[in-house]
Structure formats: C-alpha cells, structure tokens
C-alpha cells in the first residue's frame, strides 16, 4: 500500500498531545459547543449572553421577556505548522526495533510538538495580559511570592467572569515552585495522586486553585517560530522574558483549539529504489481569549 491515511496516527497524536500538554486545561473540544470547524484553518467561535433579572409582579398577567444574544465570530487558526519525517526501514532494522514509525512520531511530539504548542499558548496569554494591563514585571523572592500570587488570585476573582477558585489554574515555573515551597514552610502545597492503568497523575493545589508547573523552556512572554533548519521555536530576542506565573480562568477565558490535518504515512513503494517511509503531518492550532473574558487572566514575568 503506497499511502496510508494515518487515522490511527491522528488519534494517537491527539491523545498523546493532550496528555503531554501542560496547557491542556485550556483545550476546548469540538463537541464543547463553543466552536465549530470550517474549511482548512477556519474556526467559528460562539459566545452567548442573556439579560438579567427584572422585577416580578404577582398581579401582572404577563412578564417582561428578557433576551438571549448569541454571536459567532470567524477566526483563522494562526499557527499552521507541518513536519515531514523520513524513516529508513533499514535503519529501523539496525536499531534493534527502537527506530520505528511509532517511536519517531512519539519522540517528535514529546520533544517538539508539545513544547511548541505550550509555548505559543503561554506567549499569547502573556501578550494579551500586557495589552490589557494585567501583567506585572517583577523579580519574585521567598519574601513576596505568596503575597503576589494571592493578590493576582483576588484580582481575577474580583473581575466579572471568574466565579470561584475552582475555575482558576495557576501556571508557574519550577523556580516559582521552589520559592512557594520555601515561603510556605510547614504549610506545604496540597498534593493528590491518582492512578489509572497507564498513568500516575499528581495534582498540586493552593487555596483551592490547581497548580501546574511548567518548564521554563516553554514559558515565555514571546516566542519566535523557526521555518528553517530544525524548525521549532525560541524565546524572542530582546523582548522575550521568562514568565514567573500565569493565573487564568480556564473555564471562560482561554480557548485552546487544535486541529490535526492531513496525517499520512507514505511508504517506499511510491518511489523506485527508496527505502524510506515518511510521516507527514499538518497541524493547525491557536488560542483565543474572548473580548469579554480578558479580565480572567493575570501574569507575572521577570525583569530580565
């Protein structure tokens, strides 16, 4: 068979990416009712508002009707990336079974795809927070880290759209994790652990807010994508800063959307004399922050 449409690979990629992303709570599924896919990289995002309470009258024959307003806004997924990974079956045999299509794809996702998607999402949030005046440039210390985090929790919760701590997620660097642990001393972070047949999941909580710790290598205020050489991304020169943390209302404020497209495995049968399989994948993705929900984010980043 010359070309295999890799539906199994697409499903494998979807599942593996969502497990590996530190930003996975931002993900909105196609069946969430929040958006619908159009053609290619287009997506329609739906929002809804309703009118509020009016006075009730027991003597009135009719009640004043309220209203429901729905809007649909069309976006183009800004990040359209592709990869083509050749895989020589002779190399696979010589590697003792390590170099297989499955392992190549998994390694690519773990080392390249997942970190890049995370990095782009965090940089989008950081940029929006700076635009809206919801970011702070600062160097955190053991003495001030908890005060600053608590202040930003309250800042988001006090704004319209954030209802409770359970809707918030604190994304923090591992450096900030160390500062928090030193500052809290005997008041350690609450940790819960769960297991399924494959994975061990550890959850950190502080004041009812879930904490997700993010490697600094994907936690920047701005990233630049490469379109040459080995591809990938890097912290943007001069203007890019290391993020300390992000507080986000992940229920309402962050819409992460991924669309895998055109995954396929091309066998060497397509070319005379070739021994290469090739895994091709196009990835469309983006993160949107609805205009009415920009108050649901707060960020802190380093001075240098």
Secondary structure as UniProt FT lines:
FT   STRAND          3..5
FT   HELIX           7..20
FT   TURN            22..23
FT   HELIX           24..26
FT   HELIX           30..32
FT   STRAND          35..37
FT   TURN            40..41
FT   STRAND          42..50
FT   STRAND          68..76
FT   STRAND          79..88
FT   HELIX           89..94
FT   TURN            95..97
FT   HELIX           101..108
FT   HELIX           109..113
FT   HELIX           114..131
FT   TURN            132..133
FT   STRAND          135..137
FT   TURN            142..144
FT   HELIX           145..157
FT   TURN            160..161
FT   HELIX           165..167
FT   STRAND          168..173
FT   HELIX           174..184
FT   TURN            185..186
FT   STRAND          190..195
FT   STRAND          200..206
FT   TURN            207..208
FT   STRAND          209..214
FT   HELIX           216..218
FT   STRAND          223..225
FT   TURN            229..230
FT   STRAND          233..235
FT   TURN            237..239
FT   STRAND          242..249
FT   TURN            250..253
FT   STRAND          255..266
FT   HELIX           268..270
FT   TURN            272..273
FT   STRAND          276..288
FT   HELIX           291..296
FT   STRAND          297..301
//
